[in-house]
Structures are given as C-alpha cells and as structure tokens.
Amino acid sequence: MSVIEKPSVCTLDCPDTCSLTVTVESEKIIKVRGSQALPYTAGVICNKVAQHTPQWVHGPQRVRYPMRRVGPKGSGQFERISWSDALEIVHTRTRQAIEQFGRETVMPLNYAGPHGILSMDSMSLRFFHKLGASQLYRGAMCGGVRREAWVGTYGAIAGLGPEVAAQARLNIVWGNNATVTNLHLVRGITQSRREGGRLVVIDPLRTRIAALADLHLAPLPGTDVLIAFALAHELQRLGAHNAAFIRDHVLGYEEFMARAAEWPVERAAQQSGIRAQDIRQMAQWMIESDPMVIAPGNGLERSRNGGSSIRALLALPALMGRLDTRNGIVLGAGNAFPRTPARLSRPDLLPGPTRTFNILDAGEILADDRVDGAELTTPVRAVFIYNHNPLVVHPDQNRMRRGLEREAIFTCGIEIAMTESMAYCDVVLPAATAYECDDLYAAYGQHWLQRAQAVVPAEGESLPNTEIFRRLASAFGLTDPCFSDTDAQLMDAALNAEDARLAGQQPSTLPLDAATPMRAPDGQPFAPMVNVWPATPSGRIELVSDTLAQRWGEAQRTADFRVFEDEADESLALISPASDARISSTLLGSGGKPHEVPPLLMHPQDARARGLSEGSRVRVFNPIGEVILPLRVTDDVPPGVVSCEKGAWLATGPNGQTISALVSATRRADLAAGACYNDVRVRVSMSAA
Ligand code: SF4
C-alpha cells in the first residue's frame, strides 16, 4: 500500500497556524507532524494535534451523512437522510419562518471552529447576506476586546511578529497561557533565556510558562490595569519616560498619567493582591532590558476591566519610547494580511438594513425572544449553527440550553462531529475537516500566509462549508453568479492580489510547500514606528481615544479601573484557562467523557476555610449554574481565586453542566461588550452528588 506525505496547515483556533506534513495511507491520515514550510513553526507542533488528528478526522464521532432528528431535542436520536431531502427540509422550514416573521427571523450562530478563510465564513456570509438574515457581531465572544484596545491605541496596523521574542532581553507574557496556546512563542522565549534574557509572566494562575519565569505576578482577576498603571507611574518616577517620543507620537499623555497617578505601586499592589516589590522589580527590568517585548494574550480581556487592562499595558512601551524593530508589542497580526472582506462576503447582497446581534445575546434571543430584557419585534425562528459549539462555550449555558430546546425554533447544524449542540438540531449537515478542504490561512498570531489543499477525500458524504452553502443557496433559489464561485475564486476574492505583499501571486496559486511572508512597505518585517505608523485618527498612539468613546461610551476615552460590588462578598473568583487536550471545545484528546472532567484548582487557605481537601467532590455554584468537579488543592492559584479549564463537554459533569453555566452572559467587558469568562463569582462547597 502506498504511503505518501502531503503538505497541510493546522486550521484550529490557535495563533500559531503551524505548517504540517500529513502522512496518508489508503486515503486515510495515519500521521501528522510539523513541516518546514512555515519558518516560524519550523517542524514543531503541539502534542494534541500530533497524537489525535487521525482519530479526529476518521473516528466514529464524525458526522458522515445528513441527519434528521427523530427524538426530542437533545436526545441525540437521528436518522440518515439524503442530501436532497436535507436541503429540502432546511429550505422549507426556513421559508416558513421567513413567511411568518420576515427575513430577520433567520440567524447564523457561528464562531471560529476552523480558521481557514474559506471555511470560517465566505460563501456562508454571502448566503446570509442575500437572505437578509440577522447579522452577528462575533468579536464579543473572544478577541474583540483585544482588537478594540489595539486598534483604538495604535490603529489597524500589525505589531511585531512573534519571532522577536527570541532576541529579547526581557519578555513580558501578560494574560497569555503561552505553553498551551502560543507554543512557538515559548520556543522564542526559551532561546532568549538561554542567552540571558529575562521572563516576566503576569497571570493569576501559575501556568507552565509562569513556573519558568524569573518573576511571576499573580494579580486578582480584573486588576491587571492597576499593574500597568503602577508601572507607568513608577517608570515616570524613575525618569524612564521618553519626553521627546511622547511629544511627537503620543496623544493623551497627561490624561492617562493622571489616572495612573491614582495607583502608585503600594496601592496598586494591595488592590491586585501582589507584592509591591515585584512591580518595582519589573519596572527596573523594563528600564534595564533592551530589547523588551510584550506578548499579551486573551486571558486579561475577559473581565469587566479587560479593555482598560490591555490599553494600559499597550501604553508602556510608548511611554518609554521603546518601539522599533526589536522592541514593542506582539499583537495585531490580523492586520498583516491584505484582506478584502467585502469582496469575499458580499455585504452588498443585503436586501436592506438588517439588525446585528451580539453573539453573547444568542441564549436570551433563543430562550426568551428578548435582547437585554426587551422583547424582539421579530423573534428568531430559524438558526444555522456552524463552526461552533454554543452549548459548551457560550456564557449562561443553562439559558442557551433552554433556547436550543425550543421546538418552535428550527435549527440547522453544520458540523464535523456530533457535538452536544448538534444533538438539539433538527437537521445536521456533515462538514468536512480542513484536511478534506482547500483553503487559505491568515494567522492571528504570526505574519505568514499559507494555502493548503485537501490531503484525503472527505469522509462519507461530508462536504466543505463552501460547498454546503453553495447547495443551500441553490435550494433557496439564490441565482446570483457569486453563489457559483469555486473555492479558487473565493480565495482570489479573499485577498488583494495587487498588494505588494503577495508579490504578484494570485492567492489561489500560492505555493503549498512554502508560507508567504507578509512584509511592511519597506519589505521588512512589520515594526510600528519604523515602517508602519499609528493608523489612528490623530496619527499618534492614542492613550485617549474619541473613537473608543464613541463606540463604547464616554467612560472608555481612556483606561480606568472599576471596582465591582460583588467582589466584596465572600465568593471566589473563577477563571477558565485553556486546556492542552483540546482547542476550546474541539475535542482532540479528551474532554468528552465523565472521567475526563477537569479539576477545580483552589488555594489551600480557601480549601481549609471550607473544610475541603484534595480529591473532594465539590459543588461550584452561583445563581445561574452549578457544576460538580473534583478538587485539586494547590498554591498554583492565589487565595480568593479558583480555576478550571474551559471547553469540557457536558458529558463530563454528573448534572450536565460545565463552567460555562457559571459565566454571566450579561456581564460585559468595558470594550466590545466582550464576554467575561475570567470575571465570574462562585461559591464552593462539598458536593452531596
Ligand atoms: S493547535 Fe496550534 S500549536 Fe497545535 S498544531 Fe495547531 S497551530 Fe500548531
């Protein structure tokens, strides 16, 4: 039997977007390893993808055929049907809903399962635009707060690429569980440390990268902004502000520093639960270390002070005038690519003005026909769930479940696996994995563009998302020629081939065995203040932003710290870091069986106060949910904080609830109305279950 190796790209929701070599035998993947096509990842991939991909692509969990539900919603009882019957049902039920309630009764409910440009949202958005369906703002789920903070401060430009970490004398990893979620950044940091560079990690949890650090600051969740304020103040006291750079390139210095001055080191340390001497040490190292690289992760955006925390830390290199080819911030990678989203998704197909929902409101929309407590004039009665597992990942899991249970709402699922969300759908259409599709990959954590082709035939009757939405468009009688575009035409619509970054290549013909570097106009890697400049209204680095004030309220003109009344009670702060066994709820290794339930981490002091001990089965609860978890007693979390990995499936919990059941859907970050997964108050007691 012939065994061949083919190039591919990892499509999972991870900033690294590794290039892969896939070994195929008899049209099945038998092995996946890293390839050299992408110099940044250079042959190294994470264990979960290396170990579990063959099973993930070819295993029994795959949805291989169109399915129709034959039992109650959630029962998981389905029967196989033909593609033509499935499309007919989807068309008929959706049309009935539109005839009764109007076109906005249709709602896509999708997120970021695959990160290929085509499979994430291309033909699908054309379809929903043409229908005039309700639109969805997805940034609130994750990444939107960070993006708003970055764009509000520096504009939509690329920051430094992650390669700079290797040469840094000081790497600052802030709210970034990098060993699990940013593997190749860790490789660069390791190289830096071998050559005498220092590492500071700021994270409430002693993650693996934090355990390696020269200095680990473990603030209470939501107080990161205070550390940044205290650093700004301390750097000023030590004479480390660069007056000439600030005069020429910074807007709002005085206003920002007035806020920072309210939080000198001692006060900030006390409020955030860390030692004042650690903030002072960090400030000293920032002054001494050149180059200095800051790599913020998604962790700190997930609180009510998330936007302020990111904006305040983004200010630090600007205050020091330390932005060049080696100094600065690893962020904004999405802006490195010459995307042309309007050509790809065709918003011009919209038949008229259409409402846009925040994705976090989906549970309330489905369960109660309301948003923010107000009744919808047009209720949602037809939902398309794709690239998403809302029951596991959305805040307020129990309300989402009540919404998905409603027989009045027709739900079409498009998935590669029979997830717990799919069990609530009326029809499930089988989607191909990335290994069965052609696609383009523009990473969100590095500056290399990649293309991949299918390496194996699609399992059963599964199809790429693009083809599924072509067929849906045909079934709905949508005859615009754009619905006949091939995947190659979609690739060419996704990026501007005239842009110098593509060096004359059509996106659809980019090489498969070599990633294409995205470069600044001078042909060099992006470096803010060297070859790209703040794309803000003022052309400066904006520490105060009228744009953010207009978008998110006057209180967001500059970073600020807000204390919330619920933090004064005796409850604990729950955070939910990523797991190294899966990507969010995408199951690769584990997370779907009862024995694979992730533990709750609690500080010994908090365990003693509650009469709990290692291995106790505990009840973690608040007014909206209750989760049963095994307890791990550890000082990896500070007193007052508990931690449990996100993404485990409902089957891991004896009562069918996971930590998303404890996360409020109405508590929002200060920017982007973002989800507050790391700003959750819970109580913990011994479980009787
Ligand atoms: S999940 Fe991330 S680290 Fe793992 S193979 Fe994919 S891109 Fe690479």
Residues whose N, C-alpha, C, O or C-beta is under 5 A from the ligand:
A	BS01	SF4	C10 L12 C14 D16 T17 C18 I45 C46 V49 L183
